[in-house]
């Protein structure tokens, strides 16, 4: 009897990550934020907390926080399109909360 070839490591890791990933809304937003917002916005704002569907973002500066507040409805709608309707109720952006890189 012949053994099957080993499966690629990427396949095994992808399956494992899906099994151990946190199930909360914040984790789901963090997972898709770069795709939804684009690389420039994702570099400037990081989802850091969630409560009752309100996701808070830490921004590099107050200028970025203000710009993103102006885009909040569009960004919320794009997140909900990826995560399921009405997953995210509101987005809030603040400067100075960002975790160190």
Secondary structure, 3 states (H helix, E strand, C coil): CCCCCCCCHHHHHHHHHHHHCCCCHHHHHHHHHHHHHCHHHHHHEEEEEEECCEEEEEECCHHHHHHHHHCHHHHHHHHHHHHCCCCCCEEEEEECCCCCC
